[in-house]
């Protein structure tokens, strides 16, 4: 199995870049696509460089046919 790194890129309503950070694809199920981030993942905001580094692991869900995402 290979690990697929992806860049999560969140944009504002007008298209400007907001939060962006790397994650890895964990898989898919009936709920949607799951991504994960390890401790030490660097988050950037807009055109500003790194804003903070995570101190906990994170899991993110991108559901099918929904406008929202979930971050745990």
Secondary structure by P-SEA (a helix, b strand, c coil): cbbbbbbbccccccccccbbbbbbbcccccccbbbbbccbbbbbcccccccccccbbbbbbbcccccccccc
